[in-house]
Amino acid sequence: MQIPEATRVGVSDVTLTVELVDGRSVSVPLLWFPRLVDGTAAERANWRLIGRGEGIHWPDLNEDVSVAGLLAGKRSGESQRSLKRWLELRRGAA
């Protein structure tokens, strides 16, 4: 089975919404992706599609989300230790 590709991404303060080439939209709680939660509106708006739309990348937040993962209902797989380290580096750079 081929996973539909993303065509558009929207990020609010509470939801990540991805529109797919087959006409569906997938919305998940932003809390599933802590780096997106921590990002500013400008950082969350700065995304690009990976491949032909198989995923989304946020360069300012070093976050990648796959369409297959969204469709499967998977949250971020980042460990708490890794997230804590990233947040400490982020806070230190500010």
DRENFI-25439 format. One record per residue: x, y, z of N, C-alpha, C, O, CB in turn; residue in three letters; residue number from 1. Coordinates in Angstrom, 2 decimals, padded with zeros to 5 digits. Glycine has a CB too. Layout:
<rs>
R|n.east|n.north|n.up|ca.east|ca.north|ca.up|c.east|c.north|c.up|o.east|o.north|o.up|cb.east|cb.north|cb.up|resn|resi
R|X|Y|Z|X|Y|Z|X|Y|Z|X|Y|Z|X|Y|Z|ALA|NUM .
...
</rs>
This chain:
<rs>
R|n.east|n.north|n.up|ca.east|ca.north|ca.up|c.east|c.north|c.up|o.east|o.north|o.up|cb.east|cb.north|cb.up|resn|resi
R|000.83|-001.18|000.00|000.00|000.00|000.00|000.87|001.25|000.00|001.80|001.36|000.81|-000.94|000.00|001.21|MET|1 .
R|000.60|002.16|-000.88|001.36|003.39|-000.96|000.75|004.46|-000.04|-000.47|004.65|-000.03|001.42|003.89|-002.43|GLN|2 .
R|001.60|005.13|000.71|001.15|006.20|001.62|000.95|007.47|000.80|001.83|007.85|000.03|002.19|006.43|002.77|ILE|3 .
R|-000.20|008.13|000.96|-000.42|009.39|000.24|000.60|010.44|000.67|001.09|010.43|001.80|-001.85|009.90|000.47|PRO|4 .
R|000.89|011.33|-000.23|001.88|012.37|000.06|001.21|013.62|000.61|000.06|013.91|000.31|002.67|012.70|-001.19|GLU|5 .
R|001.97|014.36|001.42|001.51|015.64|001.95|001.58|016.70|000.85|002.47|016.67|000.00|002.34|016.07|003.19|ALA|6 .
R|000.63|017.62|000.89|000.66|018.75|-000.04|000.72|020.08|000.68|001.23|021.07|000.15|-000.56|018.70|-000.96|THR|7 .
R|000.19|020.12|001.89|000.13|021.36|002.66|000.18|021.04|004.14|-000.31|020.00|004.58|-001.14|022.18|002.31|ARG|8 .
R|000.79|021.94|004.90|000.95|021.76|006.34|000.47|023.02|007.05|000.76|024.13|006.62|002.42|021.44|006.71|VAL|9 .
R|-000.26|022.83|008.12|-000.68|023.94|008.96|-000.39|023.61|010.41|-000.67|022.50|010.87|-002.17|024.26|008.76|GLY|10 .
R|000.15|024.58|011.13|000.47|024.37|012.54|-000.12|025.52|013.34|000.25|026.68|013.15|002.01|024.25|012.77|VAL|11 .
R|-001.04|025.19|014.24|-001.58|026.20|015.16|-000.89|026.01|016.50|000.06|025.24|016.62|-003.15|026.08|015.29|SER|12 .
R|-001.37|026.70|017.51|-000.80|026.53|018.84|-001.17|025.20|019.47|-000.58|024.79|020.46|-001.25|027.66|019.75|ASP|13 .
R|-002.17|024.50|018.88|-002.63|023.25|019.49|-002.71|022.06|018.52|-002.85|020.92|018.96|-003.98|023.47|020.10|VAL|14 .
R|-002.62|022.32|017.21|-002.84|021.25|016.24|-001.85|021.30|015.08|-001.48|022.37|014.60|-004.26|021.32|015.70|THR|15 .
R|-001.42|020.11|014.65|-000.68|019.95|013.40|-001.65|019.34|012.40|-002.21|018.27|012.66|000.62|019.05|013.59|LEU|16 .
R|-001.87|020.01|011.27|-002.78|019.51|010.24|-002.00|019.36|008.94|-001.30|020.27|008.51|-003.99|020.46|010.05|THR|17 .
R|-002.15|018.19|008.34|-001.47|017.90|007.07|-002.51|017.50|006.05|-003.29|016.57|006.26|-000.40|016.77|007.25|VAL|18 .
R|-002.52|018.21|004.93|-003.41|017.86|003.82|-002.67|016.92|002.89|-001.49|017.12|002.59|-003.90|019.13|003.06|GLU|19 .
R|-003.37|015.88|002.44|-002.77|014.84|001.61|-003.23|014.97|000.16|-004.28|015.55|-000.12|-003.11|013.44|002.14|LEU|20 .
R|-002.44|014.43|-000.73|-002.72|014.52|-002.16|-004.04|013.83|-002.53|-004.65|014.17|-003.55|-001.58|013.91|-002.95|VAL|21 .
R|-004.48|012.87|-001.72|-005.73|012.17|-002.03|-006.97|012.88|-001.49|-008.07|012.35|-001.58|-005.68|010.77|-001.46|ASP|22 .
R|-006.79|014.09|-000.94|-007.91|014.89|-000.48|-008.18|014.81|001.01|-008.96|015.61|001.53|-009.12|014.48|-001.20|GLY|23 .
R|-007.56|013.88|001.70|-007.76|013.77|003.15|-006.92|014.80|003.89|-005.93|015.31|003.36|-007.41|012.37|003.65|ARG|24 .
R|-007.33|015.10|005.11|-006.55|015.90|006.04|-006.37|015.09|007.31|-007.28|014.39|007.76|-007.23|017.28|006.35|SER|25 .
R|-005.19|015.18|007.89|-004.89|014.51|009.14|-004.53|015.59|010.15|-003.63|016.40|009.92|-003.73|013.45|008.98|VAL|26 .
R|-005.24|015.61|011.27|-004.94|016.56|012.35|-004.61|015.80|013.61|-005.31|014.86|014.00|-006.14|017.53|012.58|SER|27 .
R|-003.53|016.22|014.26|-003.11|015.59|015.51|-002.77|016.69|016.51|-002.47|017.81|016.12|-001.89|014.64|015.29|VAL|28 .
R|-002.82|016.36|017.80|-002.45|017.35|018.81|-000.98|017.75|018.66|-000.12|016.90|018.47|-002.72|016.80|020.22|PRO|29 .
R|-000.71|019.03|018.75|000.67|019.50|018.67|001.51|018.92|019.80|002.72|018.77|019.65|000.71|021.03|018.71|LEU|30 .
R|000.88|018.60|020.92|001.59|018.01|022.05|002.31|016.72|021.69|003.22|016.29|022.41|000.63|017.76|023.18|LEU|31 .
R|001.91|016.09|020.61|002.60|014.88|020.16|004.03|015.17|019.72|004.85|014.25|019.65|001.82|014.24|019.02|TRP|32 .
R|004.34|016.43|019.43|005.65|016.81|018.90|006.21|017.96|019.72|006.03|019.13|019.36|005.55|017.19|017.40|PHE|33 .
R|006.89|017.66|020.83|007.35|018.68|021.77|008.21|019.78|021.14|008.15|020.93|021.57|008.13|018.03|022.86|PRO|34 .
R|009.00|019.45|020.14|009.82|020.50|019.52|008.94|021.53|018.81|009.25|022.72|018.82|010.82|019.88|018.52|ARG|35 .
R|007.85|021.08|018.21|006.92|022.02|017.58|006.22|022.86|018.64|006.00|024.06|018.43|005.89|021.27|016.72|LEU|36 .
R|005.88|022.26|019.76|005.25|023.00|020.85|006.18|024.12|021.32|005.73|025.24|021.57|004.89|022.06|022.03|VAL|37 .
R|007.45|023.81|021.44|008.43|024.79|021.93|008.76|025.87|020.89|009.27|026.93|021.24|009.70|024.08|022.36|ASP|38 .
R|008.48|025.59|019.63|008.82|026.53|018.57|007.93|027.76|018.54|006.79|027.75|019.01|008.76|025.84|017.25|GLY|39 .
R|008.47|028.81|017.97|007.68|030.03|017.76|006.79|029.81|016.54|006.98|028.87|015.78|008.61|031.28|017.57|THR|40 .
R|005.83|030.69|016.37|004.96|030.61|015.19|005.78|030.68|013.92|005.50|029.97|012.95|003.89|031.73|015.22|ALA|41 .
R|006.79|031.53|013.89|007.64|031.67|012.70|008.43|030.39|012.44|008.56|029.98|011.29|008.61|032.86|012.86|ALA|42 .
R|008.94|029.77|013.49|009.69|028.52|013.33|008.78|027.40|012.85|009.17|026.60|012.00|010.37|028.11|014.65|GLU|43 .
R|007.57|027.34|013.37|006.63|026.30|012.95|006.14|026.53|011.52|005.79|025.57|010.83|005.43|026.25|013.89|ARG|44 .
R|006.12|027.76|011.08|005.69|028.08|009.71|006.79|027.79|008.68|006.52|027.72|007.49|005.26|029.54|009.61|ALA|45 .
R|008.01|027.63|009.14|009.15|027.37|008.25|009.35|025.86|008.12|010.17|025.27|008.83|010.45|028.06|008.79|ASN|46 .
R|008.61|025.25|007.22|008.69|023.81|006.99|008.92|023.54|005.51|008.72|024.41|004.66|007.39|023.09|007.48|TRP|47 .
R|009.36|022.33|005.22|009.48|021.89|003.82|009.12|020.42|003.76|009.29|019.68|004.73|010.92|022.14|003.26|ARG|48 .
R|008.63|020.01|002.60|008.30|018.61|002.40|009.56|017.81|002.16|010.49|018.28|001.50|007.31|018.43|001.22|LEU|49 .
R|009.59|016.61|002.69|010.71|015.68|002.48|010.32|014.74|001.35|009.18|014.26|001.30|011.07|014.89|003.80|ILE|50 .
R|011.25|014.49|000.47|010.96|013.62|-000.67|009.86|014.23|-001.51|009.89|015.42|-001.82|010.57|012.20|-000.20|GLY|51 .
R|008.91|013.44|-001.87|007.77|013.92|-002.65|006.56|014.22|-001.77|005.43|014.25|-002.25|007.38|012.90|-003.72|ARG|52 .
R|006.81|014.44|-000.49|005.72|014.69|000.44|005.53|013.55|001.41|004.48|013.45|002.05|004.45|014.94|-000.30|GLY|53 .
R|006.54|012.68|001.52|006.46|011.56|002.45|006.61|012.01|003.90|006.27|011.27|004.82|007.51|010.53|002.12|GLU|54 .
R|007.12|013.21|004.08|007.31|013.74|005.42|007.47|015.24|005.39|007.49|015.86|004.33|008.52|013.09|006.08|GLY|55 .
R|007.59|015.81|006.58|007.74|017.25|006.73|008.95|017.50|007.61|009.18|016.79|008.59|006.46|017.90|007.33|ILE|56 .
R|009.74|018.52|007.26|010.93|018.89|008.02|010.84|020.35|008.43|010.52|021.21|007.62|012.22|018.63|007.19|HIS|57 .
R|011.14|020.62|009.72|011.23|021.97|010.25|012.70|022.23|010.57|013.18|021.80|011.61|010.32|022.16|011.52|TRP|58 .
R|013.42|022.95|009.69|014.86|023.13|009.89|015.22|023.90|011.16|016.24|023.61|011.79|015.45|023.83|008.71|PRO|59 .
R|014.42|024.88|011.53|014.73|025.67|012.73|014.59|024.87|014.01|015.19|025.21|015.03|013.83|026.89|012.79|ASP|60 .
R|013.79|023.81|013.96|013.53|023.00|015.15|014.14|021.61|015.07|014.04|020.82|016.01|012.04|022.88|015.36|LEU|61 .
R|014.77|021.31|013.93|015.37|020.00|013.69|014.36|018.89|013.97|014.65|017.92|014.67|016.62|019.82|014.57|ASN|62 .
R|013.17|019.05|013.40|012.07|018.09|013.60|011.63|017.52|012.25|011.49|018.25|011.28|010.87|018.76|014.32|GLU|63 .
R|011.42|016.22|012.22|010.91|015.54|011.04|009.68|014.73|011.45|009.68|014.06|012.48|012.00|014.62|010.40|ASP|64 .
R|008.63|014.79|010.63|007.41|014.04|010.87|007.05|013.33|009.58|007.00|013.95|008.52|006.24|014.98|011.35|VAL|65 .
R|006.79|012.03|009.65|006.43|011.28|008.45|004.91|011.20|008.30|004.18|011.15|009.30|007.03|009.87|008.48|SER|66 .
R|004.44|011.20|007.07|003.01|011.04|006.80|002.57|009.66|007.27|001.49|009.52|007.86|002.70|011.23|005.28|VAL|67 .
R|003.37|008.64|007.03|003.02|007.29|007.48|002.83|007.25|008.99|001.90|006.62|009.49|004.11|006.27|007.05|ALA|68 .
R|003.71|007.92|009.72|003.58|007.97|011.17|002.31|008.67|011.62|001.64|008.22|012.54|004.78|008.67|011.76|GLY|69 .
R|001.98|009.78|010.95|000.75|010.49|011.29|-000.47|009.61|011.06|-001.37|009.54|011.90|000.62|011.77|010.46|LEU|70 .
R|-000.50|008.93|009.92|-001.63|008.07|009.60|-001.74|006.89|010.57|-002.83|006.37|010.81|-001.51|007.56|008.18|LEU|71 .
R|-000.61|006.47|011.11|-000.60|005.37|012.08|-000.85|005.86|013.51|-000.96|005.05|014.43|000.74|004.64|012.02|ALA|72 .
R|-000.95|007.17|013.69|-001.20|007.72|015.02|000.01|007.72|015.92|-000.11|007.64|017.14|-002.29|006.96|015.68|GLY|73 .
R|001.21|007.83|015.32|002.44|007.79|016.11|002.87|009.19|016.53|002.90|010.12|015.73|003.56|007.12|015.31|LYS|74 .
R|003.20|009.31|017.81|003.74|010.54|018.36|005.24|010.60|018.09|005.82|009.66|017.55|003.45|010.65|019.88|ARG|75 .
R|005.85|011.70|018.48|007.30|011.82|018.39|007.95|010.65|019.11|007.52|010.26|020.20|007.79|013.15|018.99|SER|76 .
R|008.97|010.09|018.52|009.70|008.99|019.14|010.92|009.46|019.92|011.71|008.64|020.38|010.12|008.00|018.09|GLY|77 .
R|011.07|010.77|020.06|012.25|011.31|020.74|012.20|010.98|022.24|011.15|011.09|022.88|012.34|012.84|020.53|GLU|78 .
R|013.32|010.59|022.77|013.40|010.28|024.20|013.37|011.57|025.02|013.71|012.64|024.53|014.67|009.46|024.52|SER|79 .
R|012.95|011.44|026.27|012.94|012.59|027.17|014.35|013.15|027.36|014.53|014.37|027.46|012.33|012.19|028.53|GLN|80 .
R|015.32|012.28|027.40|016.71|012.71|027.56|017.16|013.56|026.38|017.79|014.61|026.55|017.64|011.49|027.72|ARG|81 .
R|016.85|013.10|025.17|017.22|013.84|023.97|016.50|015.19|023.92|017.11|016.21|023.58|016.89|013.02|022.72|SER|82 .
R|015.22|015.19|024.25|014.46|016.44|024.24|015.02|017.42|025.27|015.15|018.61|024.98|012.97|016.16|024.53|LEU|83 .
R|015.34|016.93|026.46|015.90|017.79|027.49|017.20|018.42|027.03|017.43|019.61|027.24|016.12|017.00|028.79|LYS|84 .
R|018.07|017.63|026.41|019.35|018.13|025.90|019.11|019.20|024.84|019.77|020.24|024.85|020.18|016.97|025.31|ARG|85 .
R|018.16|018.95|023.93|017.84|019.92|022.88|017.30|021.22|023.49|017.68|022.31|023.07|016.81|019.33|021.89|TRP|86 .
R|016.41|021.10|024.47|015.86|022.30|025.11|016.94|023.10|025.83|016.92|024.33|025.78|014.76|021.90|026.10|LEU|87 .
R|017.87|022.42|026.49|018.96|023.11|027.16|019.83|023.86|026.16|020.20|025.01|026.40|019.80|022.13|027.96|GLU|88 .
R|020.15|023.22|025.05|020.94|023.90|024.01|020.17|025.08|023.43|020.75|026.14|023.18|021.31|022.92|022.89|LEU|89 .
R|018.90|024.89|023.21|018.04|025.94|022.66|017.98|027.13|023.60|018.10|028.28|023.16|016.63|025.41|022.38|ARG|90 .
R|017.78|026.89|024.88|017.69|027.97|025.87|019.04|028.69|025.99|019.08|029.91|026.19|017.25|027.41|027.24|ARG|91 .
R|020.12|027.93|025.88|021.45|028.54|025.96|021.78|029.41|024.78|022.55|030.37|024.89|022.48|027.47|026.09|GLY|92 .
R|021.19|029.08|023.61|021.45|029.85|022.39|020.62|031.12|022.32|020.92|032.01|021.53|021.18|029.00|021.18|ALA|93 .
R|019.59|031.21|023.14|018.68|032.37|023.09|019.26|033.58|023.76|018.63|034.63|023.79|017.36|032.05|023.72|ALA|94 .
</rs>
